């Protein structure tokens, strides 16, 4: 059954068009509208196979009708049928997006034109569907790979902690704090991915240190210290053969260097020490002192703060100490095991793909977020009438006018909630600026999604376009 939308102020002319469709043997359902508001309502209410629009009318002309249709639906054929349009005007209309034009004196061509446009529309939809399916497969693969990477790295860190039970949880805590510090220092997202991995694996070189030294209950002698201090070089030996971990080596290799040049293994000083290692060193000292060990109690926040201030300019980069302690005062760094450094937040994930929805939820739930889900814009808007999340992730398979309209409708129901749009293609500047606070082109790396969510939750809202990989 063909679904036809007439944009026509004359019922008689609409009936004339309907008789032409019937004469050709077409079964159809039709609705007639004659103003912009009714046109918008009709387009939102259902999908149409074709729009037949008069060129002129008292309340709406073909140009205005075309603008409304293209705003709300990307692919529906739009055919101008008029007795008054000139060929020059019709050509301009086609340049603006109209599919074709006919005069009312040549209605014999109406059905062939409709059939041709329906075939082309179906070809476009098929092409878009195949492209979208390919992007969805890539997105799933990226998410699955990221989850596998993280599970592997956390497994390595956990293995080291099981060997040295005194540091249980240390690697994960300092990785999270270094993440937060890197965000506050505006480190680019692609670098934060490697910083997180390096922080998680900072002590992996200790796997090569003998138990008799690593687990010795008393003080180490000079020879034992010499062996222990080789663990940064062991980390490089372990990790450098792994291509995706090479950019993460700065922390495992340099995290024992000191601002004044008295550290090891290379005796680097000041800004010669990579930024990642300088950031990590501050988080490392904080965590080591703020948590109890068998041989001492946990220090209070005041005590650790004073100690960090005393190390600024000698062991630690003073500017980074200032930023870190500012985050502590703002409550954005955990002072004990009771709370993670990420502030609790509720996220709404809108994604029509069940498999992608599950993967995104798994990824974000592992970061400590509460996650709500929706498979459609209608469902999401219904949910927003009952609960306001802290952030919305909208995955659009084939971004276009309809998806942009959905995103804008969500914005109307949650005007103060940041939106991350996962897009299959690039959006123009106006669409992305009005629709979302951040746009990630799929396949977007899961770590990029995570850091974008963190940035927006921290209130740094600016429209951006990011290539996912």
Buried (B, 14 or more C-beta within 10 A) or exposed (E): EBBBBBBBBEEEBBBBBBEBBEEBEBEBEBBBBBBBEBBBEBBEEEEBBBBBBBBEBEEBBBBBBBBBBBBBBBBBBBBBBBEEBEEEBBEEBBEEEBBBBBBBEEBEEBBEBBBBBBEEBEEEEEEBEEBBEEBBBBBBEBBBBBBEBBEEBBEBBBEBBEBBEEBBEBBBBBBBBBBBBBBBBEBEBBBBBBBBBBBBBBBBBBBBBEEEBBEEEEEBEEEBEEBBBBBBBBBBEBBEEEEEBEBBBBBBBBBBBBBEBEBBBBEBBEEEBBBBBBBBBBBBBBBBBBBEEEEEEBBEBEEBBEEBBEBBEEBBBEEBBEBBBEBBEEEBBBBEEEEBBBBEBBBBBBBBBEBBBBBBBBBBEBBBBEBBBBBEBEEBBEBBEEEBBBBBBBBBBBBBBBBBBBBBBBBEBBEEBBBBBBBBBEBEEEBBEEBBBBBBBBBBBBBBBBBBBBBBBBEBEEBBBBEBE
